[in-house]
Amino acid sequence: MQAGRVLAGRRAELATVFTAEPATTPRLTLVARLAGALAVPVIAEGRYRDAEQIGQPFAAGAHSVVMGNAVTSPLWITRRLVPATPAAAGSPDAAAAGP
């Protein structure tokens, strides 16, 4: 892990850490390491996209989890969900139902 800046001090209430490597899944190992090492709440953020993934950072010690695009971006949500529709699978029932 190549850590970015950690903002912390004797009276710190928040620590911010970022990694330089690209990732496609949540950084659960990092969440667990931070939760075990810091005396401040750890907020997990980044690449949490479904209900299954939401429980994982809590189990790793996170205080809370942020779901950004997964709940705030209509385009991202549409792209993620449309492939599961009958129309996307070429179902004749979906075509007959119309818009």
Phi, psi and omega in degrees: 000129173259105185279147173274213181278141174248119180264108181205153178203188182297328182248021183296139175247354183213139174236132179244125180227138174226157178246151183276337183285141175291149179217150177248352178232161179300151180269073185292326178296318178295317178302313181297318180296317180292316181298326180281337186257339186254151178263013178245157178298140177258127178251116180278131182213136175115115174072023172267111191239348181210172185300324180298320182286335185294324180289335185297313180292329176297318178296333179275357176110003180293147177280323180204170182227137177256128173248093183289265183302332183297340178232349185246351183247102179303323180295314179298316180299315180298312179300326181284325187264329184303321180301341180272357182277155177301324180300320180292332180273359179080025182292129177295330178297321181292319180294323181290330182289332179073183183288000000 
